[in-house]
Amino acid sequence: MGVEFLKGHGTENDFVVLPDPEGLLDLTVARVRALCDRRRGLGADGVLRVVRPDLGPWFMDYRNADGSIAEMCGNGLRVFARYLVEADLAPLGSFTVGTRAGQRDVVAHEDGSVTLDMGPVRVTGASAAEVGGQVFEGVAVDVGNPHLACVTTTPVAALDLREQPGYDRGVFPEGVNVEFVNVLDEGALRMRVHERGVGETRSCGTGTVAAVASWLHGTGRRTGKATVDVPGGRVSVVVEQDAATLTGPAVLLARGELDRAWWDAL
Ligand SMILES: N[C@@H](CCC[C@H](N)C(=O)O)C(=O)O
């Protein structure tokens, strides 16, 4: 028997989903890297292992494409929730999923979109990123995982994000996801992101929440809402005093089996 997989994406942030309810898969760094490689594997920004410890809530075991572990993934959690519903493992509507950042309530809608409780969002201080010699002032934002969200008037489309943006390793010892944000209008943002453990991606759900928190912070507010346009589509974010929600699409596009010999040889 091969290893069951599905492929999905949320605003083109794409994932390999590995159903593994009993936690039997040995998901090594080498296997994650091979799965995510766009030439020698299926290709993805990350892996979502679907496990159910002790028959409690389903748990999203998220890995970045380089094999590193991250606390939370907003786009991945929408895809994860969509998989649970399509596999009849969770109902349409509300249920809870465990993540390394804590339990998250999700609402799977009939149209395929998913709304996530993103937990509390905290702006923890000022910092800066550097791209091509240009310095971008921003703020550190904790969305369960670390972000440096920089609101700028430089058009984000003009940035070369092929390399890791420079950042202060003293502020972000575990690495950081870096967002560049343009304000299009009140409540309408555009964002590009360089993700820790991946590189530039077409979207980052936690990053969009950080972007909205950063924009609000810069205008003297702690709460508010915005749409965020990313290269892969659009999501909606609401930031409240001690909570935030993220709504956006979740797509499953393929399912199949990994060749067992390929998997075992990794
Ligand atoms: N793409 C994700 C974030 C994935 C984790 C991130 N790269 C990290 O290392 O923190 C999202 O949609 O939130």
The ligand as a MOL file (V3000), in Angstrom:
LIG
                    3D

  0  0  0     0  0            999 V3000
M  V30 BEGIN CTAB
M  V30 COUNTS 13 12 0 0 0
M  V30 BEGIN ATOM
M  V30 1 N 1.6950 30.0020 5.2290 0
M  V30 2 C 1.3070 29.9870 6.5760 0
M  V30 3 C 2.3940 30.1710 7.6050 0
M  V30 4 C 3.3010 28.9620 7.6550 0
M  V30 5 C 4.3270 28.9900 8.7710 0
M  V30 6 C 5.4130 30.0070 8.5700 0
M  V30 7 N 6.1750 29.7930 7.3820 0
M  V30 8 C 6.3250 30.0000 9.8180 0
M  V30 9 O 7.4090 29.3880 9.7760 0
M  V30 10 O 5.9250 30.5830 10.8250 0
M  V30 11 C 0.0410 30.7400 6.8550 0
M  V30 12 O -0.8310 30.6990 5.9780 0
M  V30 13 O -0.1510 31.2760 7.9540 0
M  V30 END ATOM
M  V30 BEGIN BOND
M  V30 1 1 1 2
M  V30 2 1 2 3
M  V30 3 1 2 11
M  V30 4 1 3 4
M  V30 5 1 4 5
M  V30 6 1 5 6
M  V30 7 1 6 7
M  V30 8 1 6 8
M  V30 9 2 8 9
M  V30 10 1 8 10
M  V30 11 2 11 12
M  V30 12 1 11 13
M  V30 END BOND
M  V30 END CTAB
M  END
